[in-house]
Amino acid sequence: MENVEGGFTRLASFVCDCEPFSEEELKDIDASISSASGKRRRSDDHTARRRLPTSLVALQHPNASSLSPHPVTISVHPLWSYCMGYYWLSYSSLPGYSRMRLPVLKFSGQIMYSRTFETVEKAAAKLLKILEEKKRKMMQIVIGLDIEWKPTFRKGVPPGKVAVMQICGDTSHCHVLHLIHSGIPQNLQVLLENPTVLKVGAGIDGDAVKVFKDYNISVKGVMDLSFHANQKLAADKKWGLASLTEKLLSKQLKKPKKLRLGNWETPILSQAQLEYAATDAFASWYLYQVIKDLPAPDAQEVTHRSGEVGGVPQE
């Protein structure tokens, strides 16, 4: 088999040494192929995924203008089926297909990196000032918060302390604080312990426990995005940041092991580490805004039945 442009696969050239088919034989083969394809399509209906609009698909592939946003089924001529077996390919069943076609979520604002006590203190002061202004405007105060630490790969050796804390409260600025070198200044502690500032993230409860264990600071006012999403989606699933991003934003949040399990205690974070950290905090903040605006399950039910009387749809 050989690859051709567009991600599809075609059969290599071959010679079929077989007798010609009669019209009845060809009709029987066509009928069996149609039956098999119908069964496959019906089974696929049970695992239907969110589809991207054509405009988004067009941005993700150099030749996407010629691609359909829906899975494409390729079947071969009945003669090939008889001589070589029935080849049937669904574009959406190719390995990695679902994530390959999704655009990547990336924070495109300004990353504010602080690694000394003085610069982290100044960053916390800026954050407190911005949050105070939002409070005066009667705006809800929400920040996406995440942490990173150096993992351990040796049995019996505990992981490192929280090395990095990233905080994002809008689309334009994200703070990456290198706490392993700076420590936590008093004003940052005030921010973390303020219950009126809502800190959101996937698995943020566990992050709060680690911050308390490592720095003896109680992070208050936290909301787990996984729990929040389950409430709105009427689900019972342990969501991660990446799975929520794919489910609700139709985008992929890249989590390469080289970065996720890298050395966050390095003297200076690399550009890749900064972008990874900032994007995680931004994704947490952004996902909260999306989940917040989702209708509650009971509201969806009311909307669904609003056009019915006694269970019968009304025109």
Summary of the structure (lengths in Angstrom):
residues: 315
radius of gyration: 26.4
end to end distance: 54.0
largest distance: 86.8
contacts: 843
relative contact order: 0.11
helix: 46%
strand: 15%
